[in-house]
Protein backbone atom coordinates (compact mmCIF):
# COMPACT_ATOMS: atom_id res chain seq x y z
CA UNK A 1 0.00 0.00 0.00
CA UNK A 2 2.87 2.37 0.73
CA UNK A 3 4.45 1.83 -2.69
CA UNK A 4 1.14 2.29 -4.47
CA UNK A 5 0.60 5.61 -2.71
CA UNK A 6 4.16 6.71 -3.42
CA UNK A 7 3.60 6.05 -7.09
CA UNK A 8 0.01 7.23 -7.52
CA UNK A 9 0.29 10.42 -5.44
CA UNK A 10 2.73 12.22 -7.74
CA UNK A 11 0.93 10.88 -10.80
CA UNK A 12 -2.38 12.30 -9.58
CA UNK A 13 -0.82 15.68 -8.84
CA UNK A 14 0.87 15.68 -12.26
CA UNK A 15 -2.43 14.86 -13.97
CA UNK A 16 -4.25 17.62 -12.09
CA UNK A 17 -1.49 20.10 -12.96
CA UNK A 18 -1.73 19.10 -16.59
CA UNK A 19 -5.49 19.52 -16.78
CA UNK A 20 -6.16 22.27 -14.21
CA UNK A 21 -2.77 23.91 -13.76
CA UNK A 22 -2.98 24.57 -10.00
CA UNK A 23 -1.53 22.75 -7.02
CA UNK A 24 -4.47 23.42 -4.71
CA UNK A 25 -6.77 21.12 -6.64
CA UNK A 26 -4.15 18.36 -6.75
CA UNK A 27 -3.60 18.44 -3.01
CA UNK A 28 -7.34 18.66 -2.39
CA UNK A 29 -7.82 15.44 -4.37
CA UNK A 30 -5.00 13.77 -2.37
CA UNK A 31 -6.89 14.67 0.79
CA UNK A 32 -9.50 11.99 -0.03
CA UNK A 33 -7.16 8.93 0.22
CA UNK A 34 -5.42 10.53 3.21
CA UNK A 35 -8.71 10.79 5.12
CA UNK A 36 -9.62 7.22 4.18
CA UNK A 37 -6.25 5.94 5.37
CA UNK A 38 -6.45 7.77 8.69
CA UNK A 39 -10.01 6.54 9.24
CA UNK A 40 -8.82 2.93 8.92
CA UNK A 41 -6.51 3.28 11.95
CA UNK A 42 -9.25 3.61 14.62
CA UNK A 43 -11.20 0.80 12.93
CA UNK A 44 -8.16 -1.48 13.02
CA UNK A 45 -7.50 -0.57 16.64
CA UNK A 46 -11.11 -1.40 17.54
CA UNK A 47 -11.22 -4.68 15.59
CA UNK A 48 -7.74 -5.89 16.62
CA UNK A 49 -6.93 -4.47 20.08
CA UNK A 50 -4.06 -6.95 20.59
CA UNK A 51 -2.17 -7.33 17.28
CA UNK A 52 0.36 -9.63 18.95
CA UNK A 53 -2.35 -12.32 19.01
CA UNK A 54 -2.33 -12.37 15.20
CA UNK A 55 1.25 -13.64 15.02
CA UNK A 56 1.75 -17.33 14.43
CA UNK A 57 3.38 -19.32 17.17
CA UNK A 58 5.47 -22.40 16.71
CA UNK A 59 5.62 -24.56 19.84
CA UNK A 60 9.05 -25.03 21.33
CA UNK A 61 10.79 -22.32 19.30
CA UNK A 62 12.36 -19.37 21.02
CA UNK A 63 15.14 -17.03 19.91
CA UNK A 64 17.31 -18.18 22.79
CA UNK A 65 17.36 -21.70 21.32
CA UNK A 66 19.99 -20.53 18.83
CA UNK A 67 23.59 -21.08 19.88
CA UNK A 68 25.44 -18.00 21.08
CA UNK A 69 28.23 -16.80 18.78
CA UNK A 70 31.74 -17.41 20.07
CA UNK A 71 34.71 -15.18 19.42
CA UNK A 72 34.82 -12.72 16.57
CA UNK A 73 32.51 -14.29 14.02
CA UNK A 74 32.19 -11.42 11.60
CA UNK A 75 34.18 -10.47 8.50
CA UNK A 76 36.80 -13.21 8.41
CA UNK A 77 35.30 -16.03 10.37
CA UNK A 78 37.00 -15.51 13.70
CA UNK A 79 40.66 -14.89 12.96
CA UNK A 80 40.53 -11.43 11.45
CA UNK A 81 44.30 -10.90 11.61
CA UNK A 82 44.94 -13.88 9.33
CA UNK A 83 42.19 -12.68 7.01
CA UNK A 84 43.61 -9.16 6.88
CA UNK A 85 47.10 -10.51 6.15
CA UNK A 86 45.78 -11.93 2.89
CA UNK A 87 44.35 -8.57 1.90
CA UNK A 88 47.35 -6.44 2.87
N, C-alpha and C positions, 0 to 999 in steps of 0.2 A: 504494500500500500504506500509506503514511503517513496519508493522509486517511481510509482505511477504518478504520484502528486508532484514529485520533482521534475518529471518530464511534462506532464500536462499543464501545470501552472504557467510556466513561461510560454508554452504554445497558446494557451488561452489569451494571455495578455498580448502576445504578438498578433493574434487574430483580431482582437478588439482594437488594437492600435491601427491595424491595417484598414479595418472597416470604419471605425469611428474616429480614430486619431487622438483620443485622450486617455490618459492613464486612469482617471477617476472611474470610468466605466469598467475598465479591466479589473481594477481592484475591488470594485463593488460586486462584480460577478464572482471573484474568488472568495468573497465573503460567504457565499452559499455553502461550498464544501467545507469551509472552516467551521461554520456553525454546526453543520451536520457531524463533523468529526468530534467537536467538543461536546456535543449532546450525547454521543455514544459513551463517553467516559463515565458519567453518573449511572447510565443504564448497566454498563459492565460491572461497576462497583456494586450495584444493587443485586444483579443476577449472580455474580461470583464474588462473594465477600472474602473468601479465602482462596486466592489463586494457587497457593501451594498445594491444595488438595487435587488440583488438575494434573500435577506431575505424576508420571508413572513411577512405580516403585518396584525394584527387583529385590526379592528377599535375599538376605545374606550379603548384599553388596554395600560396602561403605568405602569412602575414599581412603580411609586409613588401612584398608586391606592391601594397598599397594606397598611394595617394599620401599624403604627410605633410601634415597641416593647416598652413596658412600664416596667420600673424597671429592675431587674436582671432576665432575662428570660432563662438563660442558667444553666445547670447542675441540679439544684433542683427545677426548676419551678419558682423561684422568692424569696423564703425564704431559702437561702442557709444555714443559721445558724441552722434552724430546721432540714434540710436535713443532715447536718454534724453531728448533735447530735445523729442521728440514726446510723451513721457509727462508731462514736467514742465510 
